[in-house]
Every structure is written in structure tokens, then in C-alpha cells.
Amino acid sequence: MKAVFASLVFTVSGCTLANPAQTQYTVRVIDAETGIPITNATVQTTFLQKRDPWGTGKGKENRVEKSVDENGEAVLTGRTIQKGEGATAFAEDYYSDIESFRFTGKNLALNRWEPWNPTIEVKMRPKKNPVPMVCKSVEWEFKIPKYNTPVGIDLERGDWVQPYGKGLVSDMMIEIIPFDPPEKGSQCRITFPNPQDGIQEHEFEWPSSEFKWPYLAPTNGYMNMLERNYVLNFPKVANAPKHTMKKDVKYIIRTRTQIDDDGKIISACYGFFPREIRFIPKGEFNFTYYFNPVPNERSMEWNGVNLLKKK
């Protein structure tokens, strides 16, 4: 009898441990500014039960979507092989957001992840003033027309200014300066036509939110010049400048700035670059920007309408 009992225990335990462990957690969705529960939200997650090796289509997952209750809460239950879980929240008039957590361990006897039924909060930012903007992604074929000379770019029209393109207003001046010798690489220097124009780096305070930017562009902190070096690794050149391109950087800009007799800003346009303004030494560019050509409209919430002028 003892031998039979031991065999049964081994079989049951083996089957239990072969299954993905169970998890349960509560998602609470709240307004990021007021802390009030959002009662019209839905939460979504995916429980991974088997990985897909090399894209063979043999993976297994369970997608779950639930509406929150009157307290802005929903309980999610499933089985997973991952070491953490989370949820994405959606609600009308709010930007979606996501929150996650890691398990502290696994209860082998119950085949479940711990902690059991923790509560995680998803803080959603309300939509305030989404506006149309110019949105453009510049691909690598966008090349500086002349070296060692600042060339204007019209962000509203998405092109170099005349005579090099169809642009009419220089929002930024871009200059490519080859190093000496050119084998070292080159420098990209960005300047602005007006003293109060400029650019500044920005760190996201809401990196998990669908809308990561501040609601309004800042009114100060702009630099009138930005310089970046692209240094070639091959061939190696002694005393080469330091490579200063950044992998993870965002920019906010102000341009077309007008001031009164007292130096106070009376009109300006704003925009942002969600990643580095990338270039290669021969002067080809790759970047994406959003620009609002409406004077004094500082809203950084894009409503999806592209105002790009192609005339």
C-alpha cells in the first residue's frame, strides 16, 4: 500500500507542476490627477502558458478583458509561466496606461504564484485638449543640400526652405560640419532664427502612459543651439572627437517666436521630437517630429489629425 500511495503522489504532483502556475490579482483604475476611481474602464491582460519557439505558432496564451466595478476594480485570474503580470487600462476620455508587478515566488504545493491577489493601481491621464499637428517622419534619403552652411527647414511644410526645397519659413537651421579629416565623421549643429527660439531635452514623467508628454510645452529652458557629433569607428583616427549621439532622448522646441518692445514673448509655435535627431556623417537624416503651426498653442496632445502642408 505504501508503494502505491507514493506512486499516486508522484503522479499528481508531476501533473500539477507541469501546468502553468495560477495567479490572481486585483487591478484598480484611478484618475492620475484626482485619485478618483474610473468606473467606465476596461482592463486587459495576456496570460502566457507556452512560449512560441522561433515563431512556429505553437505558443499558447489566454487573453482576458474585464470591466471594472463601481470601485474601479477588476479581478484577473489565469495561469502563466511568466514571472510577473500586469494589465492595460482603457477608458473613454482617458489615455490608456499599463501597470505590472513581479511575483516574489511560487507556492509549489498549490501551484500558484505569490503574492496571491495583490492590488495594483493603473493611473490614467485624462484627455484635456487634443489638437491637430503636423506629423512627419523623415527617412534617410532626406539629405543636407550643402555642407558647412546652415540650411533652414520648414517644419510646417516638412522640407528644406527655398531654394533647396518647398519650405517658406526657417523653423530650425541645420548645419553639417565634416571633421578634419572627414574620416573622423561630422558634427550636426542645430540653431534657431530668433533669440527666444530653442530646443530642450525632456525626460518622461509618464513613460507607461499612452500620452507621455506634458500637457503644455514649457515656457522656459530652451537652448538656442544643439550640437551632436557622429564619430566613425572605422578607420580609427587618433584624437577623434567624442561621439555624442544619444540613444534615448526626447526634445521639445519653440520657434517662430516674436517679442514685444519689453522682450516679452507675444507669439510662438511649439513642437516635439520623440527621439534623437539622427544623422550620418554624409548628411542624411532620420527623425520624427510633431509641430503645431498655430501661434501660442502650447498643447502637446495630438488628436491624430495631420496638418502637413505639401504645397
C-alpha positions as CSV (number, residue, x, y, z in Angstrom):
1,M,0.0,0.0,0.0
2,K,2.8,2.4,0.8
3,A,4.4,1.9,-2.6
4,V,1.1,2.5,-4.4
5,F,0.4,5.7,-2.3
6,A,3.9,7.0,-3.2
7,S,3.3,6.4,-6.8
8,L,0.0,8.3,-6.8
9,V,1.5,11.3,-5.0
10,F,4.3,11.4,-7.6
11,T,1.9,11.3,-10.5
12,V,-0.4,14.0,-9.1
13,S,2.5,16.3,-8.2
14,G,4.1,15.8,-11.6
15,C,0.9,16.8,-13.4
16,T,0.4,19.8,-11.2
17,L,3.9,21.1,-11.7
18,A,3.7,20.6,-15.4
19,N,0.8,23.1,-15.6
20,P,1.4,26.8,-15.6
21,A,1.0,28.2,-12.1
22,Q,-2.2,30.2,-11.3
23,T,-2.3,33.8,-10.4
24,Q,-4.9,36.2,-9.2
25,Y,-4.6,40.0,-8.7
26,T,-6.9,43.0,-8.5
27,V,-6.5,46.0,-10.8
28,R,-7.7,49.3,-9.5
29,V,-8.0,52.1,-12.1
30,I,-7.9,55.7,-11.0
31,D,-7.6,59.2,-12.4
32,A,-3.9,60.2,-12.3
33,E,-4.7,63.7,-11.1
34,T,-7.6,63.3,-8.6
35,G,-7.1,59.7,-7.5
36,I,-10.8,59.1,-8.0
37,P,-11.8,55.6,-9.4
38,I,-12.6,55.4,-13.1
39,T,-15.7,53.3,-13.3
40,N,-16.1,53.1,-17.1
41,A,-12.7,51.4,-17.6
42,T,-11.8,48.0,-19.0
43,V,-8.6,46.2,-18.2
44,Q,-6.8,43.7,-20.4
45,T,-4.0,41.2,-19.9
46,T,-2.5,38.2,-21.6
47,F,-1.5,35.1,-19.6
48,L,1.3,33.2,-21.4
49,Q,1.0,29.5,-20.9
50,K,3.5,28.2,-23.5
51,R,6.2,30.1,-25.3
52,D,6.3,30.2,-29.1
53,P,9.7,28.7,-30.1
54,W,11.1,30.5,-33.1
55,G,7.7,31.8,-34.3
56,T,6.3,28.3,-35.0
57,G,2.8,29.2,-33.9
58,K,2.9,26.6,-31.2
59,G,2.7,29.0,-28.3
60,K,-0.3,29.3,-26.1
61,E,-1.7,32.4,-24.4
62,N,-5.0,33.4,-22.8
63,R,-6.2,37.0,-23.3
64,V,-8.5,38.4,-20.7
65,E,-10.6,41.5,-20.7
66,K,-12.9,42.7,-17.9
67,S,-14.8,45.8,-17.0
68,V,-14.2,47.4,-13.6
69,D,-16.8,47.6,-10.9
70,E,-18.2,50.7,-9.2
71,N,-14.9,51.0,-7.3
72,G,-12.8,51.0,-10.4
73,E,-11.6,47.5,-9.7
74,A,-11.4,44.2,-11.6
75,V,-10.1,40.8,-10.5
76,L,-8.0,38.9,-13.1
77,T,-7.3,35.2,-12.8
78,G,-5.3,32.9,-15.0
79,R,-2.3,30.6,-15.4
80,T,1.0,31.9,-16.6
81,I,4.6,30.8,-17.0
82,Q,5.9,34.4,-16.7
83,K,7.5,35.7,-13.6
84,G,5.3,38.8,-13.4
85,E,1.9,40.1,-14.6
86,G,0.1,43.3,-15.2
87,A,-2.8,45.0,-17.1
88,T,-3.5,47.7,-19.5
89,A,-6.5,50.0,-18.8
90,F,-8.7,51.8,-21.3
91,A,-11.5,54.3,-20.7
92,E,-13.2,57.0,-22.7
93,D,-11.7,60.5,-22.4
94,Y,-8.5,59.0,-20.9
95,Y,-5.1,57.9,-22.2
96,S,-4.5,54.2,-21.8
97,D,-1.9,53.1,-19.3
98,I,-0.3,49.9,-18.0
99,E,1.0,48.7,-14.7
100,S,2.8,45.5,-13.8
101,F,4.4,43.7,-10.9
102,R,6.7,40.7,-10.4
103,F,6.0,37.6,-8.4
104,T,8.0,37.0,-5.2
105,G,7.9,33.3,-5.6
106,K,5.8,30.2,-6.3
107,N,3.8,28.0,-4.0
108,L,4.6,24.6,-5.3
109,A,2.0,22.8,-3.1
110,L,-0.8,24.9,-4.6
111,N,0.9,25.6,-7.9
112,R,0.3,29.3,-7.7
113,W,2.3,32.4,-7.9
114,E,2.8,34.6,-4.8
115,P,1.7,37.1,-3.7
116,W,-1.9,35.9,-4.2
117,N,-4.4,38.6,-5.1
118,P,-2.3,41.8,-4.7
119,T,-3.8,45.1,-5.8
120,I,-2.1,47.1,-8.5
121,E,-3.1,50.6,-9.5
122,V,-3.3,51.9,-13.0
123,K,-3.2,55.7,-13.1
124,M,-4.8,57.1,-16.2
125,R,-4.2,60.6,-17.5
126,P,-7.3,62.5,-18.7
127,K,-7.5,63.9,-22.2
128,K,-7.7,67.7,-21.9
129,N,-7.0,69.5,-25.2
130,P,-6.0,67.2,-28.1
131,V,-5.2,69.3,-31.2
132,P,-4.2,68.7,-34.8
133,M,-0.5,69.0,-35.6
134,V,2.0,68.5,-38.4
135,C,3.4,65.0,-38.0
136,K,6.3,63.8,-40.2
137,S,8.8,61.0,-40.2
138,V,12.0,61.9,-42.1
139,E,13.7,59.0,-43.7
140,W,17.4,58.6,-44.5
141,E,17.1,60.0,-48.1
142,F,16.4,63.4,-46.5
143,K,19.9,64.9,-47.1
144,I,21.5,68.2,-46.3
145,P,21.8,70.1,-49.6
146,K,25.1,71.9,-48.6
147,Y,27.9,71.3,-46.1
148,N,29.3,73.9,-43.7
149,T,26.2,76.1,-44.3
150,P,23.2,76.5,-42.0
151,V,20.1,75.4,-44.1
152,G,16.6,76.2,-42.9
153,I,13.9,73.6,-42.5
154,D,10.2,74.5,-42.5
155,L,8.5,72.1,-40.1
156,E,5.1,73.1,-41.2
157,R,5.8,72.1,-44.8
158,G,8.3,69.3,-43.9
159,D,11.0,70.4,-46.3
160,W,14.1,72.5,-46.6
161,V,13.5,76.1,-47.3
162,Q,13.9,77.6,-50.7
163,P,15.9,77.3,-52.9
164,Y,16.7,73.8,-51.6
165,G,13.1,72.8,-51.1
166,K,9.5,74.0,-50.8
167,G,9.8,75.4,-47.3
168,L,9.0,79.1,-46.7
169,V,9.8,79.7,-43.0
170,S,13.0,78.6,-41.3
171,D,12.0,77.0,-38.1
172,M,15.4,75.4,-37.5
173,M,18.8,75.9,-39.1
174,I,20.7,72.6,-39.7
175,E,24.4,72.5,-40.5
176,I,26.6,69.5,-41.2
177,I,30.3,70.2,-40.5
178,P,32.7,67.4,-41.6
179,F,35.6,66.8,-39.3
180,D,39.2,67.2,-40.4
181,P,40.0,64.7,-41.7
182,P,36.5,63.7,-42.9
183,E,37.2,60.1,-42.0
184,K,36.6,61.1,-38.4
185,G,32.9,61.8,-39.0
186,S,30.9,65.0,-38.8
187,Q,29.0,67.4,-36.5
188,C,25.4,68.3,-36.8
189,R,24.7,71.8,-35.4
190,I,21.1,73.0,-35.0
191,T,20.4,76.7,-34.4
192,F,17.3,78.8,-34.5
193,P,16.5,82.1,-36.3
194,N,15.2,84.0,-33.3
195,P,16.8,84.6,-29.9
196,Q,13.9,83.2,-27.9
197,D,13.6,80.1,-30.1
198,G,15.2,76.9,-29.0
199,I,15.3,73.3,-28.0
200,Q,15.4,71.4,-24.8
201,E,15.7,67.7,-23.7
202,H,12.8,66.2,-21.9
203,E,12.5,63.2,-19.6
204,F,9.1,61.5,-19.5
205,E,7.3,61.6,-16.2
206,W,4.7,59.2,-17.5
207,P,6.6,56.6,-19.5
208,S,3.9,53.9,-19.3
209,S,1.1,56.2,-20.4
210,E,-0.2,56.4,-24.0
211,F,0.4,60.1,-23.6
212,K,3.9,60.6,-22.2
213,W,4.4,64.4,-22.7
214,P,3.5,67.3,-20.5
215,Y,0.1,68.8,-21.4
216,L,1.6,72.1,-22.3
217,A,5.0,72.9,-23.7
218,P,7.3,74.7,-21.2
219,T,7.7,78.4,-21.4
220,N,11.4,78.4,-20.5
221,G,14.5,76.3,-20.5
222,Y,15.2,76.4,-24.3
223,M,18.7,76.5,-25.7
224,N,19.3,78.3,-29.0
225,M,21.8,75.7,-30.2
226,L,22.2,71.9,-30.2
227,E,25.3,70.1,-31.3
228,R,25.8,66.4,-31.9
229,N,28.9,64.5,-33.1
230,Y,28.8,61.4,-35.2
231,V,32.2,59.7,-34.9
232,L,33.1,56.9,-37.2
233,N,34.7,53.8,-35.7
234,F,36.5,52.8,-38.8
235,P,39.0,53.7,-39.8
236,K,40.4,54.6,-36.3
237,V,41.6,58.1,-36.2
238,A,43.8,59.5,-33.4
239,N,42.3,62.3,-31.2
240,A,38.9,61.9,-32.8
241,P,36.0,63.9,-31.2
242,K,33.7,62.2,-28.8
243,H,30.6,60.6,-30.2
244,T,27.6,62.4,-28.6
245,M,24.5,61.0,-30.3
246,K,22.1,59.8,-27.7
247,K,20.1,56.5,-27.8
248,D,17.2,57.7,-25.6
249,V,16.4,61.3,-25.8
250,K,13.4,63.5,-26.5
251,Y,13.2,67.1,-27.4
252,I,10.7,70.0,-27.1
253,I,11.1,73.0,-29.4
254,R,9.9,76.6,-29.6
255,T,10.2,78.5,-32.9
256,R,8.7,81.5,-34.8
257,T,9.0,83.4,-31.5
258,Q,8.0,87.1,-31.5
259,I,8.6,89.5,-28.7
260,D,7.4,93.0,-27.8
261,D,9.5,96.0,-27.0
262,D,10.0,94.8,-23.4
263,G,11.3,91.4,-24.6
264,K,8.1,89.6,-23.6
265,I,7.1,86.7,-25.8
266,I,3.8,87.6,-27.6
267,S,3.8,84.7,-30.1
268,A,5.5,81.4,-30.6
269,C,5.0,77.9,-32.0
270,Y,5.8,74.6,-30.3
271,G,6.6,71.0,-31.2
272,F,8.5,67.9,-30.1
273,F,10.8,65.1,-31.3
274,P,10.1,61.8,-29.6
275,R,13.6,60.5,-30.3
276,E,17.1,61.7,-31.3
277,I,17.5,63.7,-34.5
278,R,19.7,61.1,-36.1
279,F,22.1,61.7,-38.9
280,I,25.1,60.1,-40.5
281,P,28.3,61.9,-41.5
282,K,27.4,62.4,-45.1
283,G,24.4,64.4,-44.0
284,E,21.4,62.1,-44.3
285,F,18.8,62.4,-41.6
286,N,16.2,60.2,-39.8
287,F,13.8,61.7,-37.3
288,T,10.2,62.1,-36.4
289,Y,8.6,65.3,-35.2
290,Y,5.2,66.8,-34.3
291,F,4.7,70.6,-34.8
292,N,1.9,72.9,-34.1
293,P,1.8,75.8,-36.5
294,V,-0.9,77.7,-34.6
295,P,0.7,80.6,-32.7
296,N,0.6,80.3,-28.9
297,E,-1.0,76.8,-28.9
298,R,1.2,75.0,-26.3
299,S,-0.9,71.8,-26.1
300,M,1.2,68.7,-26.8
301,E,-1.8,66.4,-27.1
302,W,-2.0,65.3,-30.7
303,N,-5.6,64.3,-31.8
304,G,-4.4,62.3,-34.8
305,V,-5.1,64.9,-37.5
306,N,-2.0,65.7,-39.6
307,L,-1.7,69.3,-40.8
308,L,1.3,68.6,-43.0
309,K,1.3,71.1,-45.9
310,K,2.7,69.7,-49.1
311,K,2.1,72.7,-51.4
